């Protein structure tokens, strides 16, 4: 059974909680695919490709847009 987010969860905390919730299912999927003969790398890349496609289909936005990219620590000249 998957539990939904709590109303007070937001931002990065909500994202981490979602990842922790999904991790066991993803690890099981990776293990099963690996036992079927796929390399772990192939499986993880395929999962990433599927997730990217789903994100694009849902938002019509490139998946790279959703990556946290805080460049404030880089000194620009």
PyMOL Python script that loads the backbone (N, CA, C, O; Angstrom):
from pymol import cmd

cmd.read_pdbstr("""\
ATOM      1  N   UNK A   1       0.836  -1.169   0.000  1.00  0.00           N
ATOM      2  CA  UNK A   1       0.000   0.000   0.000  1.00  0.00           C
ATOM      3  C   UNK A   1       0.885   1.238   0.000  1.00  0.00           C
ATOM      4  O   UNK A   1       1.841   1.329   0.770  1.00  0.00           O
ATOM      5  N   UNK A   2       0.563   2.180  -0.861  1.00  0.00           N
ATOM      6  CA  UNK A   2       1.309   3.432  -0.910  1.00  0.00           C
ATOM      7  C   UNK A   2       0.557   4.508  -0.140  1.00  0.00           C
ATOM      8  O   UNK A   2      -0.658   4.660  -0.268  1.00  0.00           O
ATOM      9  N   UNK A   3       1.296   5.236   0.647  1.00  0.00           N
ATOM     10  CA  UNK A   3       0.705   6.324   1.419  1.00  0.00           C
ATOM     11  C   UNK A   3       0.952   7.641   0.696  1.00  0.00           C
ATOM     12  O   UNK A   3       2.034   7.862   0.152  1.00  0.00           O
ATOM     13  N   UNK A   4      -0.040   8.505   0.692  1.00  0.00           N
ATOM     14  CA  UNK A   4       0.082   9.811   0.057  1.00  0.00           C
ATOM     15  C   UNK A   4       0.817  10.797   0.944  1.00  0.00           C
ATOM     16  O   UNK A   4       1.110  10.511   2.105  1.00  0.00           O
ATOM     17  N   UNK A   5       1.111  11.965   0.380  1.00  0.00           N
ATOM     18  CA  UNK A   5       1.832  12.978   1.157  1.00  0.00           C
ATOM     19  C   UNK A   5       0.955  13.598   2.232  1.00  0.00           C
ATOM     20  O   UNK A   5      -0.270  13.650   2.115  1.00  0.00           O
ATOM     21  N   UNK A   6       1.608  14.057   3.263  1.00  0.00           N
ATOM     22  CA  UNK A   6       0.915  14.790   4.310  1.00  0.00           C
ATOM     23  C   UNK A   6       0.682  16.223   3.835  1.00  0.00           C
ATOM     24  O   UNK A   6       1.509  16.756   3.095  1.00  0.00           O
ATOM     25  N   UNK A   7      -0.406  16.854   4.233  1.00  0.00           N
ATOM     26  CA  UNK A   7      -0.715  18.210   3.764  1.00  0.00           C
ATOM     27  C   UNK A   7       0.383  19.236   4.051  1.00  0.00           C
ATOM     28  O   UNK A   7       0.535  20.196   3.295  1.00  0.00           O
ATOM     29  N   UNK A   8       1.143  19.052   5.117  1.00  0.00           N
ATOM     30  CA  UNK A   8       2.164  20.029   5.489  1.00  0.00           C
ATOM     31  C   UNK A   8       3.495  19.794   4.789  1.00  0.00           C
ATOM     32  O   UNK A   8       4.415  20.596   4.953  1.00  0.00           O
ATOM     33  N   UNK A   9       3.629  18.714   4.008  1.00  0.00           N
ATOM     34  CA  UNK A   9       4.871  18.445   3.295  1.00  0.00           C
ATOM     35  C   UNK A   9       4.960  19.353   2.088  1.00  0.00           C
ATOM     36  O   UNK A   9       3.965  19.586   1.401  1.00  0.00           O
ATOM     37  N   UNK A  10       6.163  19.870   1.826  1.00  0.00           N
ATOM     38  CA  UNK A  10       6.350  20.703   0.650  1.00  0.00           C
ATOM     39  C   UNK A  10       7.800  20.656   0.202  1.00  0.00           C
ATOM     40  O   UNK A  10       8.681  20.218   0.942  1.00  0.00           O
ATOM     41  N   UNK A  11       8.030  21.105  -0.998  1.00  0.00           N
ATOM     42  CA  UNK A  11       9.369  21.268  -1.539  1.00  0.00           C
ATOM     43  C   UNK A  11      10.202  20.008  -1.553  1.00  0.00           C
ATOM     44  O   UNK A  11       9.717  18.918  -1.855  1.00  0.00           O
ATOM     45  N   UNK A  12      11.472  20.184  -1.218  1.00  0.00           N
ATOM     46  CA  UNK A  12      12.444  19.093  -1.260  1.00  0.00           C
ATOM     47  C   UNK A  12      12.069  17.969  -0.298  1.00  0.00           C
ATOM     48  O   UNK A  12      12.310  16.802  -0.604  1.00  0.00           O
ATOM     49  N   UNK A  13      11.493  18.286   0.844  1.00  0.00           N
ATOM     50  CA  UNK A  13      11.095  17.252   1.804  1.00  0.00           C
ATOM     51  C   UNK A  13      10.048  16.330   1.173  1.00  0.00           C
ATOM     52  O   UNK A  13      10.130  15.110   1.313  1.00  0.00           O
ATOM     53  N   UNK A  14       9.080  16.904   0.492  1.00  0.00           N
ATOM     54  CA  UNK A  14       8.033  16.116  -0.160  1.00  0.00           C
ATOM     55  C   UNK A  14       8.647  15.217  -1.238  1.00  0.00           C
ATOM     56  O   UNK A  14       8.269  14.055  -1.384  1.00  0.00           O
ATOM     57  N   UNK A  15       9.590  15.771  -1.981  1.00  0.00           N
ATOM     58  CA  UNK A  15      10.264  15.002  -3.033  1.00  0.00           C
ATOM     59  C   UNK A  15      11.032  13.816  -2.437  1.00  0.00           C
ATOM     60  O   UNK A  15      10.970  12.704  -2.961  1.00  0.00           O
ATOM     61  N   UNK A  16      11.758  14.064  -1.335  1.00  0.00           N
ATOM     62  CA  UNK A  16      12.510  12.981  -0.679  1.00  0.00           C
ATOM     63  C   UNK A  16      11.578  11.900  -0.152  1.00  0.00           C
ATOM     64  O   UNK A  16      11.862  10.709  -0.284  1.00  0.00           O
ATOM     65  N   UNK A  17      10.467  12.315   0.444  1.00  0.00           N
ATOM     66  CA  UNK A  17       9.513  11.341   0.974  1.00  0.00           C
ATOM     67  C   UNK A  17       8.937  10.477  -0.143  1.00  0.00           C
ATOM     68  O   UNK A  17       8.780   9.266   0.019  1.00  0.00           O
ATOM     69  N   UNK A  18       8.623  11.098  -1.271  1.00  0.00           N
ATOM     70  CA  UNK A  18       8.104  10.345  -2.407  1.00  0.00           C
ATOM     71  C   UNK A  18       9.157   9.340  -2.898  1.00  0.00           C
ATOM     72  O   UNK A  18       8.828   8.192  -3.199  1.00  0.00           O
ATOM     73  N   UNK A  19      10.405   9.769  -2.974  1.00  0.00           N
ATOM     74  CA  UNK A  19      11.485   8.866  -3.395  1.00  0.00           C
ATOM     75  C   UNK A  19      11.632   7.693  -2.442  1.00  0.00           C
ATOM     76  O   UNK A  19      11.803   6.553  -2.875  1.00  0.00           O
ATOM     77  N   UNK A  20      11.567   7.967  -1.145  1.00  0.00           N
ATOM     78  CA  UNK A  20      11.682   6.895  -0.153  1.00  0.00           C
ATOM     79  C   UNK A  20      10.517   5.929  -0.259  1.00  0.00           C
ATOM     80  O   UNK A  20      10.687   4.727  -0.056  1.00  0.00           O
ATOM     81  N   UNK A  21       9.348   6.435  -0.572  1.00  0.00           N
ATOM     82  CA  UNK A  21       8.169   5.600  -0.718  1.00  0.00           C
ATOM     83  C   UNK A  21       8.288   4.675  -1.929  1.00  0.00           C
ATOM     84  O   UNK A  21       7.901   3.508  -1.863  1.00  0.00           O
ATOM     85  N   UNK A  22       8.821   5.196  -3.028  1.00  0.00           N
ATOM     86  CA  UNK A  22       8.897   4.433  -4.272  1.00  0.00           C
ATOM     87  C   UNK A  22      10.132   3.544  -4.376  1.00  0.00           C
ATOM     88  O   UNK A  22      10.137   2.594  -5.158  1.00  0.00           O
ATOM     89  N   UNK A  23      11.166   3.831  -3.611  1.00  0.00           N
ATOM     90  CA  UNK A  23      12.435   3.113  -3.727  1.00  0.00           C
ATOM     91  C   UNK A  23      12.305   1.591  -3.639  1.00  0.00           C
ATOM     92  O   UNK A  23      12.881   0.901  -4.480  1.00  0.00           O
ATOM     93  N   UNK A  24      11.588   1.038  -2.677  1.00  0.00           N
ATOM     94  CA  UNK A  24      11.515  -0.427  -2.609  1.00  0.00           C
ATOM     95  C   UNK A  24      10.912  -1.051  -3.882  1.00  0.00           C
ATOM     96  O   UNK A  24      11.381  -2.093  -4.340  1.00  0.00           O
ATOM     97  N   UNK A  25       9.894  -0.429  -4.441  1.00  0.00           N
ATOM     98  CA  UNK A  25       9.277  -0.962  -5.664  1.00  0.00           C
ATOM     99  C   UNK A  25      10.236  -0.866  -6.845  1.00  0.00           C
ATOM    100  O   UNK A  25      10.312  -1.784  -7.662  1.00  0.00           O
ATOM    101  N   UNK A  26      10.962   0.235  -6.935  1.00  0.00           N
ATOM    102  CA  UNK A  26      11.916   0.400  -8.029  1.00  0.00           C
ATOM    103  C   UNK A  26      13.054  -0.605  -7.882  1.00  0.00           C
ATOM    104  O   UNK A  26      13.469  -1.220  -8.865  1.00  0.00           O
ATOM    105  N   UNK A  27      13.557  -0.774  -6.668  1.00  0.00           N
ATOM    106  CA  UNK A  27      14.630  -1.739  -6.436  1.00  0.00           C
ATOM    107  C   UNK A  27      14.186  -3.158  -6.777  1.00  0.00           C
ATOM    108  O   UNK A  27      14.963  -3.933  -7.334  1.00  0.00           O
ATOM    109  N   UNK A  28      12.954  -3.499  -6.448  1.00  0.00           N
ATOM    110  CA  UNK A  28      12.427  -4.813  -6.793  1.00  0.00           C
ATOM    111  C   UNK A  28      12.333  -4.981  -8.307  1.00  0.00           C
ATOM    112  O   UNK A  28      12.675  -6.037  -8.837  1.00  0.00           O
ATOM    113  N   UNK A  29      11.877  -3.961  -8.991  1.00  0.00           N
ATOM    114  CA  UNK A  29      11.796  -4.000 -10.452  1.00  0.00           C
ATOM    115  C   UNK A  29      13.177  -4.166 -11.078  1.00  0.00           C
ATOM    116  O   UNK A  29      13.351  -4.957 -12.005  1.00  0.00           O
ATOM    117  N   UNK A  30      14.152  -3.422 -10.574  1.00  0.00           N
ATOM    118  CA  UNK A  30      15.525  -3.537 -11.072  1.00  0.00           C
ATOM    119  C   UNK A  30      16.047  -4.952 -10.847  1.00  0.00           C
ATOM    120  O   UNK A  30      16.653  -5.545 -11.740  1.00  0.00           O
ATOM    121  N   UNK A  31      15.812  -5.490  -9.655  1.00  0.00           N
ATOM    122  CA  UNK A  31      16.286  -6.842  -9.333  1.00  0.00           C
ATOM    123  C   UNK A  31      15.652  -7.887 -10.252  1.00  0.00           C
ATOM    124  O   UNK A  31      16.345  -8.770 -10.758  1.00  0.00           O
ATOM    125  N   UNK A  32      14.353  -7.791 -10.467  1.00  0.00           N
ATOM    126  CA  UNK A  32      13.657  -8.753 -11.327  1.00  0.00           C
ATOM    127  C   UNK A  32      14.145  -8.679 -12.769  1.00  0.00           C
ATOM    128  O   UNK A  32      14.349  -9.708 -13.414  1.00  0.00           O
ATOM    129  N   UNK A  33      14.332  -7.463 -13.271  1.00  0.00           N
ATOM    130  CA  UNK A  33      14.812  -7.302 -14.642  1.00  0.00           C
ATOM    131  C   UNK A  33      16.252  -7.818 -14.770  1.00  0.00           C
ATOM    132  O   UNK A  33      16.615  -8.428 -15.776  1.00  0.00           O
ATOM    133  N   UNK A  34      17.062  -7.565 -13.738  1.00  0.00           N
ATOM    134  CA  UNK A  34      18.442  -8.048 -13.740  1.00  0.00           C
ATOM    135  C   UNK A  34      18.471  -9.586 -13.736  1.00  0.00           C
ATOM    136  O   UNK A  34      19.258 -10.193 -14.462  1.00  0.00           O
ATOM    137  N   UNK A  35      17.630 -10.197 -12.936  1.00  0.00           N
ATOM    138  CA  UNK A  35      17.563 -11.659 -12.905  1.00  0.00           C
ATOM    139  C   UNK A  35      17.083 -12.226 -14.241  1.00  0.00           C
ATOM    140  O   UNK A  35      17.387 -13.370 -14.578  1.00  0.00           O
ATOM    141  N   UNK A  36      16.336 -11.429 -14.996  1.00  0.00           N
ATOM    142  CA  UNK A  36      15.855 -11.858 -16.306  1.00  0.00           C
ATOM    143  C   UNK A  36      16.930 -11.714 -17.382  1.00  0.00           C
ATOM    144  O   UNK A  36      16.754 -12.175 -18.510  1.00  0.00           O
ATOM    145  N   UNK A  37      18.058 -11.062 -17.023  1.00  0.00           N
ATOM    146  CA  UNK A  37      19.162 -10.979 -17.962  1.00  0.00           C
ATOM    147  C   UNK A  37      19.602  -9.585 -18.364  1.00  0.00           C
ATOM    148  O   UNK A  37      20.600  -9.446 -19.072  1.00  0.00           O
ATOM    149  N   UNK A  38      18.902  -8.558 -17.942  1.00  0.00           N
ATOM    150  CA  UNK A  38      19.293  -7.188 -18.248  1.00  0.00           C
ATOM    151  C   UNK A  38      20.352  -6.730 -17.259  1.00  0.00           C
ATOM    152  O   UNK A  38      20.366  -7.169 -16.109  1.00  0.00           O
ATOM    153  N   UNK A  39      21.244  -5.841 -17.707  1.00  0.00           N
ATOM    154  CA  UNK A  39      22.206  -5.283 -16.758  1.00  0.00           C
ATOM    155  C   UNK A  39      21.484  -4.243 -15.904  1.00  0.00           C
ATOM    156  O   UNK A  39      20.469  -3.679 -16.313  1.00  0.00           O
ATOM    157  N   UNK A  40      22.018  -4.004 -14.728  1.00  0.00           N
ATOM    158  CA  UNK A  40      21.434  -2.994 -13.842  1.00  0.00           C
ATOM    159  C   UNK A  40      21.436  -1.638 -14.551  1.00  0.00           C
ATOM    160  O   UNK A  40      20.466  -0.886 -14.463  1.00  0.00           O
ATOM    161  N   UNK A  41      22.529  -1.332 -15.254  1.00  0.00           N
ATOM    162  CA  UNK A  41      22.627  -0.060 -15.962  1.00  0.00           C
ATOM    163  C   UNK A  41      21.531   0.062 -17.015  1.00  0.00           C
ATOM    164  O   UNK A  41      20.903   1.115 -17.132  1.00  0.00           O
ATOM    165  N   UNK A  42      21.292  -1.002 -17.783  1.00  0.00           N
ATOM    166  CA  UNK A  42      20.233  -0.969 -18.792  1.00  0.00           C
ATOM    167  C   UNK A  42      18.876  -0.707 -18.165  1.00  0.00           C
ATOM    168  O   UNK A  42      18.080   0.076 -18.684  1.00  0.00           O
ATOM    169  N   UNK A  43      18.621  -1.361 -17.056  1.00  0.00           N
ATOM    170  CA  UNK A  43      17.329  -1.210 -16.383  1.00  0.00           C
ATOM    171  C   UNK A  43      17.151   0.211 -15.855  1.00  0.00           C
ATOM    172  O   UNK A  43      16.098   0.819 -16.045  1.00  0.00           O
ATOM    173  N   UNK A  44      18.181   0.739 -15.194  1.00  0.00           N
ATOM    174  CA  UNK A  44      18.073   2.090 -14.645  1.00  0.00           C
ATOM    175  C   UNK A  44      17.923   3.138 -15.749  1.00  0.00           C
ATOM    176  O   UNK A  44      17.160   4.092 -15.600  1.00  0.00           O
ATOM    177  N   UNK A  45      18.642   2.962 -16.843  1.00  0.00           N
ATOM    178  CA  UNK A  45      18.497   3.891 -17.972  1.00  0.00           C
ATOM    179  C   UNK A  45      17.089   3.810 -18.543  1.00  0.00           C
ATOM    180  O   UNK A  45      16.483   4.836 -18.854  1.00  0.00           O
ATOM    181  N   UNK A  46      16.564   2.593 -18.683  1.00  0.00           N
ATOM    182  CA  UNK A  46      15.208   2.426 -19.201  1.00  0.00           C
ATOM    183  C   UNK A  46      14.179   3.079 -18.279  1.00  0.00           C
ATOM    184  O   UNK A  46      13.249   3.734 -18.749  1.00  0.00           O
ATOM    185  N   UNK A  47      14.345   2.904 -16.986  1.00  0.00           N
ATOM    186  CA  UNK A  47      13.428   3.531 -16.022  1.00  0.00           C
ATOM    187  C   UNK A  47      13.502   5.052 -16.159  1.00  0.00           C
ATOM    188  O   UNK A  47      12.475   5.731 -16.162  1.00  0.00           O
ATOM    189  N   UNK A  48      14.718   5.581 -16.271  1.00  0.00           N
ATOM    190  CA  UNK A  48      14.887   7.022 -16.449  1.00  0.00           C
ATOM    191  C   UNK A  48      14.247   7.521 -17.732  1.00  0.00           C
ATOM    192  O   UNK A  48      13.605   8.572 -17.744  1.00  0.00           O
ATOM    193  N   UNK A  49      14.422   6.764 -18.822  1.00  0.00           N
ATOM    194  CA  UNK A  49      13.815   7.145 -20.097  1.00  0.00           C
ATOM    195  C   UNK A  49      12.293   7.154 -20.000  1.00  0.00           C
ATOM    196  O   UNK A  49      11.635   8.067 -20.499  1.00  0.00           O
ATOM    197  N   UNK A  50      11.750   6.142 -19.362  1.00  0.00           N
ATOM    198  CA  UNK A  50      10.292   6.059 -19.190  1.00  0.00           C
ATOM    199  C   UNK A  50       9.793   7.223 -18.347  1.00  0.00           C
ATOM    200  O   UNK A  50       8.792   7.856 -18.680  1.00  0.00           O
ATOM    201  N   UNK A  51      10.497   7.501 -17.254  1.00  0.00           N
ATOM    202  CA  UNK A  51      10.095   8.612 -16.379  1.00  0.00           C
ATOM    203  C   UNK A  51      10.175   9.944 -17.127  1.00  0.00           C
ATOM    204  O   UNK A  51       9.274  10.775 -17.014  1.00  0.00           O
ATOM    205  N   UNK A  52      11.251  10.149 -17.892  1.00  0.00           N
ATOM    206  CA  UNK A  52      11.376  11.384 -18.674  1.00  0.00           C
ATOM    207  C   UNK A  52      10.221  11.531 -19.655  1.00  0.00           C
ATOM    208  O   UNK A  52       9.646  12.611 -19.792  1.00  0.00           O
ATOM    209  N   UNK A  53       9.884  10.435 -20.340  1.00  0.00           N
ATOM    210  CA  UNK A  53       8.780  10.470 -21.289  1.00  0.00           C
ATOM    211  C   UNK A  53       7.454  10.778 -20.622  1.00  0.00           C
ATOM    212  O   UNK A  53       6.656  11.557 -21.141  1.00  0.00           O
ATOM    213  N   UNK A  54       7.221  10.170 -19.479  1.00  0.00           N
ATOM    214  CA  UNK A  54       5.981  10.420 -18.748  1.00  0.00           C
ATOM    215  C   UNK A  54       5.907  11.865 -18.273  1.00  0.00           C
ATOM    216  O   UNK A  54       4.849  12.490 -18.341  1.00  0.00           O
ATOM    217  N   UNK A  55       7.026  12.394 -17.793  1.00  0.00           N
ATOM    218  CA  UNK A  55       7.056  13.769 -17.332  1.00  0.00           C
ATOM    219  C   UNK A  55       6.783  14.726 -18.489  1.00  0.00           C
ATOM    220  O   UNK A  55       6.035  15.692 -18.341  1.00  0.00           O
ATOM    221  N   UNK A  56       7.389  14.453 -19.634  1.00  0.00           N
ATOM    222  CA  UNK A  56       7.154  15.299 -20.803  1.00  0.00           C
ATOM    223  C   UNK A  56       5.698  15.224 -21.242  1.00  0.00           C
ATOM    224  O   UNK A  56       5.085  16.247 -21.545  1.00  0.00           O
ATOM    225  N   UNK A  57       5.143  14.014 -21.278  1.00  0.00           N
ATOM    226  CA  UNK A  57       3.743  13.846 -21.676  1.00  0.00           C
ATOM    227  C   UNK A  57       2.791  14.556 -20.722  1.00  0.00           C
ATOM    228  O   UNK A  57       1.755  15.074 -21.139  1.00  0.00           O
ATOM    229  N   UNK A  58       3.144  14.578 -19.447  1.00  0.00           N
ATOM    230  CA  UNK A  58       2.293  15.191 -18.430  1.00  0.00           C
ATOM    231  C   UNK A  58       2.373  16.708 -18.439  1.00  0.00           C
ATOM    232  O   UNK A  58       1.373  17.387 -18.205  1.00  0.00           O
ATOM    233  N   UNK A  59       3.558  17.241 -18.707  1.00  0.00           N
ATOM    234  CA  UNK A  59       3.776  18.682 -18.554  1.00  0.00           C
ATOM    235  C   UNK A  59       4.087  19.414 -19.850  1.00  0.00           C
ATOM    236  O   UNK A  59       4.068  20.644 -19.882  1.00  0.00           O
ATOM    237  N   UNK A  60       4.374  18.678 -20.919  1.00  0.00           N
ATOM    238  CA  UNK A  60       4.841  19.274 -22.180  1.00  0.00           C
ATOM    239  C   UNK A  60       6.086  20.124 -21.965  1.00  0.00           C
ATOM    240  O   UNK A  60       6.333  21.085 -22.693  1.00  0.00           O
ATOM    241  N   UNK A  61       6.859  19.756 -20.963  1.00  0.00           N
ATOM    242  CA  UNK A  61       8.078  20.476 -20.621  1.00  0.00           C
ATOM    243  C   UNK A  61       9.224  19.481 -20.550  1.00  0.00           C
ATOM    244  O   UNK A  61       9.041  18.348 -20.105  1.00  0.00           O
ATOM    245  N   UNK A  62      10.381  19.894 -20.980  1.00  0.00           N
ATOM    246  CA  UNK A  62      11.554  19.037 -20.923  1.00  0.00           C
ATOM    247  C   UNK A  62      11.826  18.617 -19.485  1.00  0.00           C
ATOM    248  O   UNK A  62      11.753  19.448 -18.579  1.00  0.00           O
ATOM    249  N   UNK A  63      12.139  17.338 -19.257  1.00  0.00           N
ATOM    250  CA  UNK A  63      12.438  16.880 -17.896  1.00  0.00           C
ATOM    251  C   UNK A  63      13.573  17.657 -17.243  1.00  0.00           C
ATOM    252  O   UNK A  63      13.591  17.798 -16.020  1.00  0.00           O
ATOM    253  N   UNK A  64      14.515  18.162 -18.024  1.00  0.00           N
ATOM    254  CA  UNK A  64      15.646  18.897 -17.450  1.00  0.00           C
ATOM    255  C   UNK A  64      15.183  20.155 -16.721  1.00  0.00           C
ATOM    256  O   UNK A  64      15.890  20.655 -15.847  1.00  0.00           O
ATOM    257  N   UNK A  65      14.019  20.667 -17.065  1.00  0.00           N
ATOM    258  CA  UNK A  65      13.485  21.861 -16.415  1.00  0.00           C
ATOM    259  C   UNK A  65      13.226  21.630 -14.936  1.00  0.00           C
ATOM    260  O   UNK A  65      13.257  22.576 -14.148  1.00  0.00           O
ATOM    261  N   UNK A  66      12.973  20.393 -14.549  1.00  0.00           N
ATOM    262  CA  UNK A  66      12.590  20.072 -13.181  1.00  0.00           C
ATOM    263  C   UNK A  66      13.765  19.733 -12.286  1.00  0.00           C
ATOM    264  O   UNK A  66      13.585  19.511 -11.089  1.00  0.00           O
ATOM    265  N   UNK A  67      14.950  19.691 -12.838  1.00  0.00           N
ATOM    266  CA  UNK A  67      16.134  19.391 -12.044  1.00  0.00           C
ATOM    267  C   UNK A  67      16.512  20.632 -11.258  1.00  0.00           C
ATOM    268  O   UNK A  67      16.576  21.729 -11.814  1.00  0.00           O
ATOM    269  N   UNK A  68      16.760  20.464  -9.972  1.00  0.00           N
ATOM    270  CA  UNK A  68      17.202  21.589  -9.158  1.00  0.00           C
ATOM    271  C   UNK A  68      18.561  22.031  -9.675  1.00  0.00           C
ATOM    272  O   UNK A  68      19.511  21.248  -9.680  1.00  0.00           O
ATOM    273  N   UNK A  69      18.658  23.262 -10.104  1.00  0.00           N
ATOM    274  CA  UNK A  69      19.893  23.753 -10.687  1.00  0.00           C
ATOM    275  C   UNK A  69      20.212  25.108 -10.090  1.00  0.00           C
ATOM    276  O   UNK A  69      19.977  26.148 -10.705  1.00  0.00           O
ATOM    277  N   UNK A  70      20.745  25.080  -8.896  1.00  0.00           N
ATOM    278  CA  UNK A  70      21.092  26.308  -8.196  1.00  0.00           C
ATOM    279  C   UNK A  70      22.527  26.676  -8.539  1.00  0.00           C
ATOM    280  O   UNK A  70      23.469  26.114  -7.980  1.00  0.00           O
ATOM    281  N   UNK A  71      22.690  27.618  -9.454  1.00  0.00           N
ATOM    282  CA  UNK A  71      24.008  28.042  -9.876  1.00  0.00           C
ATOM    283  C   UNK A  71      24.510  29.229  -9.068  1.00  0.00           C
ATOM    284  O   UNK A  71      25.512  29.840  -9.441  1.00  0.00           O
ATOM    285  N   UNK A  72      23.850  29.567  -7.984  1.00  0.00           N
ATOM    286  CA  UNK A  72      24.217  30.762  -7.228  1.00  0.00           C
ATOM    287  C   UNK A  72      25.628  30.671  -6.645  1.00  0.00           C
ATOM    288  O   UNK A  72      26.249  31.692  -6.350  1.00  0.00           O
ATOM    289  N   UNK A  73      26.127  29.456  -6.482  1.00  0.00           N
ATOM    290  CA  UNK A  73      27.464  29.291  -5.907  1.00  0.00           C
ATOM    291  C   UNK A  73      28.564  29.442  -6.945  1.00  0.00           C
ATOM    292  O   UNK A  73      29.742  29.482  -6.587  1.00  0.00           O
ATOM    293  N   UNK A  74      28.209  29.527  -8.223  1.00  0.00           N
ATOM    294  CA  UNK A  74      29.201  29.667  -9.293  1.00  0.00           C
ATOM    295  C   UNK A  74      29.460  31.158  -9.491  1.00  0.00           C
ATOM    296  O   UNK A  74      28.528  31.949  -9.636  1.00  0.00           O
ATOM    297  N   UNK A  75      30.726  31.523  -9.496  1.00  0.00           N
ATOM    298  CA  UNK A  75      31.093  32.929  -9.672  1.00  0.00           C
ATOM    299  C   UNK A  75      31.162  33.230 -11.156  1.00  0.00           C
ATOM    300  O   UNK A  75      31.949  32.627 -11.886  1.00  0.00           O
ATOM    301  N   UNK A  76      30.347  34.153 -11.593  1.00  0.00           N
ATOM    302  CA  UNK A  76      30.361  34.546 -12.998  1.00  0.00           C
ATOM    303  C   UNK A  76      31.209  35.789 -13.165  1.00  0.00           C
ATOM    304  O   UNK A  76      31.227  36.668 -12.303  1.00  0.00           O
ATOM    305  N   UNK A  77      31.909  35.849 -14.280  1.00  0.00           N
ATOM    306  CA  UNK A  77      32.748  37.025 -14.552  1.00  0.00           C
ATOM    307  C   UNK A  77      32.110  37.871 -15.608  1.00  0.00           C
ATOM    308  O   UNK A  77      32.657  38.909 -15.982  1.00  0.00           O
TER     309      UNK A  77
END
""", "prot")
cmd.dss("prot")
cmd.show_as("cartoon", "prot")
cmd.util.cbc("prot")
cmd.orient("prot")
